[in-house]
């Protein structure tokens, strides 16, 4: 019989997401042997309630649930298996088994950045998530999120739109309607990412978001806070990250005195790293030794140009490599003017008409607010429509 059946049987007796199972047995113990001892009353360390659950335990029910998971396309992985999430292995409340859809190698073979926001993000936060998560995806990071409505689904959709990888730990079983009306997003994520839960099909318990946070943070190399009020439940992710030595990066508040950003403000006051773009994530993880120096660079024309200059001994001067806006815009970027929002279109038009400009010049001539200009500049750079010169001027590629 599949080992997963015995592990599920034991969790049905000792509960999901707790330490009790590992107080009774070791993670390398044979679950079949432990089940045999418990069901034959050879284990004398059980509480009265655990003994009652053991009396009602039914190995057939555990088999049925495993079979139901398989029929719905879910796969199972047990602690001790080679593809079990390595970062869960040492948790004192590690899941004995997990149910998943998608590519389990993502949990072990990629650098995961866990993003946290709010169910009702501001327009600024949505714009920020669109730019930041695209940046992270293009750098090759896996983006993790709770998949709740709002910031989480925005992050997932952005990354999937960039052909990136998304990881989501579920607070309930994978067969539940979560997020609400999110079946289309779930299908996309299962094709190009990983959905994982410690709960079997038909699980009827309450959604345990704190437990979900603990498991998601354990899989991540860093946690990013995009928006949080002082009483935001999402800050639990930051607490768990700091407890386990994972860096926490927080986006500086959009408006200093708006209560909706007080959670970020407080984190920054306490010494968390301010986050402006994906380069900050790379820098922090490089300093910790989590990723090798020089990894996770943005792909793109500007990087190739710099590499070409280095190989040729710096002979390609700025004037020599400069292209006309019309010629470069046609063959470098797949983003058309029709695809741009109003601020991106305005920046594109100004650079096409006037040539290279600094951000100050763009603000003065275009009448932008800085919070309108910066997302547009970053988005156009990610789309390879524009690039920034060493002199901090922007130009069409």
Secondary structure by P-SEA (a helix, b strand, c coil): ccaaaaaaaaaaacccccccccccccccccaaaaaaaaaacccccccaaaaaaaaaccaaaaaaaaaaaaaabbbbbcccccccccccccccccccbbbbccccccccccbbbbbbbcccccaaaaaaaaaaaaaaaaabbbbbccccccaaaaaaaaaaaacbbbbbbbcccccccccccaaaaaaaaaacbbbbbcccccccccccaaaaaaaaaaaccbbbbcccccccccaaaaaaaaaabbbbbbccccccccccaaaaaaaaaacccccccaaaaaaaaaaaccccccccccccaaaaaaaaaaaaccccccccccccaaaaaacccccccccccaaaaaaaaaaaacccccaaaaaaaacccccccaaaaaaaaaacccccccccccccc
